[in-house]
Amino acid sequence: MPAVQIRTAQNVIVEHNLATLGDRLLGIVLDSLVKIGYVAGIIIILFAVIGDSMNERLKVIIMLVLLFPIFFYTLACEQLLNGQTLGKKAVNTRVVKLDGTPAGFGNYFIRWILKLIDDGVIGFICIAATEYHQRLGDMAAGTVVIKTTRKTSLSDTLPTYHETAYEPKFPEAVHLTDEQANIIKEALRAYYQEDNYVVVDALSKKLREVLQVQTNLPPLAFLETLLHDYSHLHNM
């Protein structure tokens, strides 16, 4: 299966299975069925339940208002479901940044806007022809669509560091206990093997508070760096 290898800031290789053209097509079909079901429900409510108690013009206005959320379906789902629509969730795919970290609203918005251009033949041609199976929206947003099960093992993502020239970014890591270091490893395991970013985010906030560390690094990069520093400082 095609894959993309991402090198993190700590020189760790994370390999993601890319969603295939078939995965993405099936996801689109399932999302379309969701939209069709929603539209059918609206029509039934307006014309079967309400019946003749409302004039036709008002029915049309109400129907247009109720159908408006369909326009934002993909953007809303990806923002609320961590890079997944209902169709993507069903086929186990997710939108992430090219560096493997969770995408944000800006990324989803760019993909959504460009769906107007490449949600069709153009998009499928781009997916089939590009190295990372990206449509125009993905290339503009810096995203890829991956399978939610990674190929990476924990031993690949958590190497032991022995660089003699390495300068720790967070000297406070020397105060970490072995138990705390193992907790960091488990949090990274949850992220790399199960896509559990919630644990990474929560642990990052807690350790910044406990160690009194001020940094602008994202949660994942912070934990990787902290573990790197801990390993280096305890192997000097």
C-alpha positions as MATLAB code, in Angstrom:
seq = 'MPAVQIRTAQNVIVEHNLATLGDRLLGIVLDSLVKIGYVAGIIIILFAVIGDSMNERLKVIIMLVLLFPIFFYTLACEQLLNGQTLGKKAVNTRVVKLDGTPAGFGNYFIRWILKLIDDGVIGFICIAATEYHQRLGDMAAGTVVIKTTRKTSLSDTLPTYHETAYEPKFPEAVHLTDEQANIIKEALRAYYQEDNYVVVDALSKKLREVLQVQTNLPPLAFLETLLHDYSHLHNM';
ca = [
       0.000    0.000    0.000;
       1.381    3.493   -0.841;
       2.697    5.358    2.178;
       4.218    8.678    3.102;
       7.220    8.921    5.404;
       7.221   11.965    7.637;
      10.387   13.087    9.435;
       9.525   14.894   12.670;
      11.520   17.720   14.230;
      13.364   15.128   16.310;
      14.509   13.165   13.256;
      11.926   10.444   13.902;
      10.409    8.738   10.864;
       6.672    8.156   11.030;
       5.125    6.183    8.203;
       1.496    6.697    7.296;
      -0.527    4.552    4.926;
      -2.021    6.882    2.343;
      -5.698    6.601    1.567;
      -6.128    5.017   -1.843;
      -8.191    6.474   -4.656;
     -10.786    3.790   -3.875;
     -10.865    4.787   -0.187;
     -11.479    8.390   -1.079;
     -14.104    7.602   -3.688;
     -15.988    5.357   -1.261;
     -15.812    8.057    1.398;
     -17.291   10.580   -1.043;
     -20.068    8.158   -1.985;
     -20.952    7.582    1.674;
     -20.933   11.319    2.391;
     -23.202   11.832   -0.612;
     -25.618    9.257    0.806;
     -25.635   11.139    4.112;
     -26.464   14.364    2.276;
     -29.170   12.665    0.214;
     -30.693   11.231    3.382;
     -30.712   14.675    4.984;
     -32.344   16.253    1.926;
     -34.947   13.476    1.770;
     -35.755   14.024    5.430;
     -36.255   17.757    4.875;
     -38.554   17.127    1.914;
     -40.618   14.591    3.876;
     -41.024   16.998    6.781;
     -42.002   19.927    4.587;
     -44.313   18.209    2.146;
     -45.648   15.241    4.127;
     -45.854   16.491    7.708;
     -46.634   20.163    7.078;
     -48.675   19.383    3.969;
     -50.929   22.173    2.699;
     -50.791   24.230    5.879;
     -48.155   26.473    4.338;
     -47.995   28.272    0.990;
     -45.512   27.054   -1.632;
     -43.278   30.134   -1.533;
     -42.783   29.846    2.224;
     -42.080   26.122    1.845;
     -39.325   26.863   -0.668;
     -37.776   29.511    1.580;
     -37.792   27.203    4.603;
     -36.390   24.327    2.533;
     -33.521   26.481    1.267;
     -32.701   27.574    4.824;
     -32.759   23.993    6.110;
     -30.651   22.756    3.185;
     -28.005   25.450    3.713;
     -25.987   23.299    6.218;
     -25.302   20.816    3.400;
     -23.035   23.452    1.856;
     -20.842   23.429    4.989;
     -21.064   19.676    5.664;
     -17.445   18.791    4.839;
     -15.909   21.807    6.583;
     -18.005   21.352    9.725;
     -17.406   17.608    9.962;
     -13.637   17.822    9.463;
     -13.380   20.555   12.090;
     -15.570   18.771   14.638;
     -14.398   15.200   13.947;
     -10.624   15.782   13.842;
     -10.172   15.624   10.075;
     -12.963   13.193    9.288;
     -16.380   13.373    7.689;
     -18.871   10.597    8.366;
     -17.763    8.973    5.109;
     -14.075    9.222    6.007;
     -14.783    7.783    9.451;
     -16.592    4.829    7.875;
     -13.620    3.996    5.605;
     -10.995    4.812    8.294;
      -9.354    7.804    6.642;
      -8.425   11.208    8.031;
      -7.045   14.551    6.858;
      -3.743   15.516    8.524;
      -0.972   17.990    7.805;
       1.898   16.833    5.647;
       4.096   16.598    8.782;
       1.635   14.121   10.298;
       0.199   16.468   12.934;
      -3.538   17.244   13.162;
      -4.815   19.745   10.618;
      -6.489   22.952   11.774;
      -9.444   25.029   10.670;
      -7.333   26.968    8.166;
      -6.275   23.732    6.453;
      -9.836   22.427    6.348;
     -11.122   25.775    5.050;
      -8.666   25.834    2.128;
      -9.565   22.248    1.183;
     -13.264   23.102    1.409;
     -13.000   26.220   -0.754;
     -11.074   24.348   -3.456;
     -13.641   21.537   -3.514;
     -15.520   23.867   -5.849;
     -12.715   23.304   -8.377;
     -11.447   19.783   -7.823;
     -14.353   17.868   -6.328;
     -14.719   15.707   -9.420;
     -12.593   14.560  -12.354;
      -9.851   17.133  -11.715;
      -9.519   16.045   -8.106;
      -9.321   12.345   -8.951;
      -6.710   12.999  -11.643;
      -4.586   14.906   -9.100;
      -4.970   12.150   -6.502;
      -3.897    9.506   -8.998;
      -0.992   11.547  -10.389;
       0.612   13.115   -7.302;
       3.190   11.465   -5.042;
       1.165   11.887   -1.854;
      -2.264   11.328   -3.485;
      -3.223   14.972   -3.018;
      -5.956   16.857   -4.793;
      -5.529   20.598   -5.424;
      -7.079   21.418   -2.057;
      -4.593   19.166   -0.267;
      -1.628   20.701   -2.062;
      -2.786   24.235   -1.253;
      -3.592   23.364    2.378;
      -0.464   21.261    2.983;
      -2.498   18.192    3.875;
      -2.738   14.516    2.978;
      -5.446   11.924    3.549;
      -4.189    8.885    5.443;
      -5.527    5.607    6.739;
      -6.102    5.904   10.470;
      -3.986    2.819   11.252;
      -0.306    3.680   11.087;
       2.459    1.318   10.035;
       4.864    2.698   12.627;
       5.885    0.660   15.663;
       6.773    2.294   18.951;
      10.368    1.126   18.690;
      10.663    3.109   15.430;
       9.327    6.289   16.962;
      11.082    6.267   20.315;
      14.791    5.650   19.710;
      17.450    6.115   22.358;
      19.560    9.225   21.872;
      23.323    9.278   22.461;
      24.528   12.294   20.450;
      27.492   13.774   22.315;
      27.111   17.144   20.545;
      23.408   17.467   21.249;
      22.334   20.471   23.325;
      19.095   19.842   25.248;
      16.408   22.399   24.503;
      14.761   21.850   27.889;
      17.338   21.300   30.676;
      14.341   20.899   32.999;
      14.009   17.392   31.561;
      16.685   16.300   34.022;
      14.033   16.538   36.742;
      11.781   13.988   35.039;
      11.468   10.661   36.811;
      11.597    7.327   34.991;
       7.870    6.984   35.630;
       7.150   10.352   34.025;
       9.337    9.465   31.027;
       7.371    6.247   30.604;
       4.132    8.215   30.716;
       5.444   10.390   27.883;
       6.293    7.238   25.914;
       2.787    5.900   26.453;
       1.282    9.202   25.305;
       3.392    9.095   22.152;
       2.403    5.455   21.674;
      -1.259    6.482   21.865;
      -0.655    9.134   19.217;
       1.489    7.136   16.784;
      -0.523    3.933   16.983;
      -4.062    5.104   17.771;
      -4.250    8.741   16.588;
      -4.986    9.793   20.177;
      -3.933   13.445   20.152;
      -6.057   14.278   23.223;
      -3.631   12.446   25.538;
      -0.645   14.223   23.958;
      -2.266   17.631   24.385;
      -3.289   17.026   28.007;
       0.114   15.654   29.038;
       1.924   18.511   27.300;
      -0.070   21.078   29.274;
       0.553   19.241   32.553;
       4.324   18.903   32.048;
       4.710   22.546   31.021;
       3.055   23.434   34.320;
       5.006   20.955   36.465;
       8.404   21.755   34.935;
       7.572   25.469   34.575;
       8.551   25.434   30.914;
       7.644   28.288   28.569;
       7.644   27.274   24.900;
       5.681   27.817   21.702;
       6.290   24.270   20.484;
       3.130   22.311   19.604;
       2.225   19.560   22.120;
       3.588   16.679   20.015;
       6.892   18.389   19.248;
       7.231   19.431   22.908;
       6.838   15.867   24.213;
       9.215   14.453   21.584;
      11.822   17.097   22.453;
      11.364   16.607   26.186;
      11.834   12.847   25.843;
      14.853   13.433   23.618;
      16.360   15.746   26.259;
      15.559   13.320   29.086;
      17.232   10.445   27.243;
      20.308   12.538   26.459;
      20.688   13.956   29.973;
      20.378   10.532   31.596;
      22.888    8.937   29.219;
      25.653   11.499   29.486;
];
